[in-house]
Amino acid sequence: MSHSENKLFYFVKQHKVKQDESVCMIMDKAFFDNSGILTKEGKALFERLNPEVKDINLIYAGMTLNLPQPGILFQPWLHDFIGGNDNILLNREKKTVIKKQPHERGQAAI
């Protein structure tokens, strides 16, 4: 794992949803196109960082979400992460990144 891959948590912030907020209200404008629509990349990042959210249009007050920060867009591993590469994972409790060993899919090493 490269040095930059170890830093996923630097590009994610947690946000506790407030009443009447939507994903479009709380995501950084860097993840929207010129017409104000969430980009495919922005949606994919949100979904990868919040797998428990089954519908991006249905979030509720009190939920804690992981929001990507604009700097993530410049990381060389971004498209691998969006594509489902689980070698880069966010550990919410410890705020660290864990890497799954290819031969140990059920265990993670910090």
C-alpha positions as CSV (number, residue, x, y, z in Angstrom):
1,M,0.0,0.0,0.0
2,S,1.5,3.4,-1.0
3,H,1.8,6.3,1.4
4,S,-1.2,8.2,-0.2
5,E,-3.5,5.1,0.0
6,N,-2.9,5.1,3.8
7,K,-4.5,8.5,4.0
8,L,-8.1,7.8,2.9
9,F,-9.5,9.2,6.2
10,Y,-7.8,12.6,5.4
11,F,-10.2,12.9,2.5
12,V,-13.4,12.0,4.3
13,K,-15.3,13.8,7.0
14,Q,-18.1,12.6,9.1
15,H,-21.4,14.6,9.2
16,K,-24.4,14.1,11.4
17,V,-27.5,14.7,9.3
18,K,-29.8,17.5,10.5
19,Q,-33.5,17.8,9.9
20,D,-34.4,18.6,6.3
21,E,-30.9,18.0,4.9
22,S,-30.3,16.1,1.7
23,V,-27.1,14.6,0.2
24,C,-27.1,17.4,-2.3
25,M,-27.1,20.0,0.5
26,I,-24.2,18.4,2.4
27,M,-21.8,17.3,-0.3
28,D,-19.1,19.7,-1.3
29,K,-19.7,21.7,-4.6
30,A,-16.6,20.0,-6.2
31,F,-18.8,16.9,-6.7
32,F,-21.4,18.7,-8.8
33,D,-21.3,19.5,-12.5
34,N,-21.9,23.0,-13.9
35,S,-25.7,22.6,-13.9
36,G,-25.7,21.7,-10.1
37,I,-26.2,17.9,-10.5
38,L,-24.2,15.5,-8.5
39,T,-21.6,13.9,-10.7
40,K,-21.4,10.1,-11.3
41,E,-18.1,10.2,-9.5
42,G,-19.5,12.1,-6.5
43,K,-22.4,9.7,-6.3
44,A,-20.1,6.7,-6.5
45,L,-17.9,8.1,-3.8
46,F,-20.8,8.7,-1.5
47,E,-22.1,5.2,-2.0
48,R,-18.7,3.6,-1.4
49,L,-18.2,5.6,1.8
50,N,-21.8,4.9,3.0
51,P,-22.7,1.4,2.0
52,E,-25.5,1.3,4.6
53,V,-27.4,4.0,2.7
54,K,-29.5,2.1,0.2
55,D,-31.1,5.1,-1.5
56,I,-29.1,8.4,-1.7
57,N,-32.4,10.3,-1.7
58,L,-33.4,8.8,1.7
59,I,-31.2,10.0,4.5
60,Y,-32.6,10.8,7.9
61,A,-31.8,13.2,10.7
62,G,-29.4,11.7,13.2
63,M,-27.5,9.5,10.6
64,T,-23.8,9.9,10.6
65,L,-22.4,9.9,7.0
66,N,-18.9,9.9,5.6
67,L,-18.6,12.7,3.1
68,P,-15.7,12.8,0.5
69,Q,-13.6,16.0,0.5
70,P,-12.5,17.6,-2.7
71,G,-8.8,16.6,-2.3
72,I,-9.9,12.9,-2.9
73,L,-10.5,13.8,-6.5
74,F,-6.7,14.2,-7.1
75,Q,-5.6,10.9,-5.5
76,P,-4.1,8.3,-7.9
77,W,-6.1,5.5,-6.2
78,L,-9.5,7.2,-6.6
79,H,-10.9,5.2,-9.5
80,D,-9.7,1.9,-8.0
81,F,-11.6,2.8,-4.8
82,I,-14.7,3.8,-6.7
83,G,-14.5,0.6,-8.7
84,G,-14.7,-1.5,-5.6
85,N,-11.1,-2.1,-4.6
86,D,-11.4,-3.0,-0.9
87,N,-7.6,-2.7,-0.3
88,I,-8.4,0.9,0.8
89,L,-11.0,0.9,3.6
90,L,-12.1,3.5,6.1
91,N,-12.3,2.3,9.7
92,R,-14.8,4.6,11.3
93,E,-14.2,3.7,14.9
94,K,-10.5,4.2,14.8
95,K,-10.4,6.8,12.0
96,T,-7.7,4.7,10.3
97,V,-7.4,3.0,7.1
98,I,-7.1,-0.8,7.0
99,K,-5.8,-2.9,4.2
100,K,-7.2,-6.4,3.5
101,Q,-4.6,-8.9,2.6
102,P,-5.6,-10.7,-0.6
103,H,-5.2,-14.1,1.1
104,E,-7.0,-13.1,4.3
105,R,-10.3,-11.7,3.0
106,G,-12.0,-12.1,6.4
107,Q,-9.2,-10.4,8.4
108,A,-7.8,-6.9,8.2
109,A,-4.4,-5.6,9.2
110,I,-3.9,-2.1,10.4
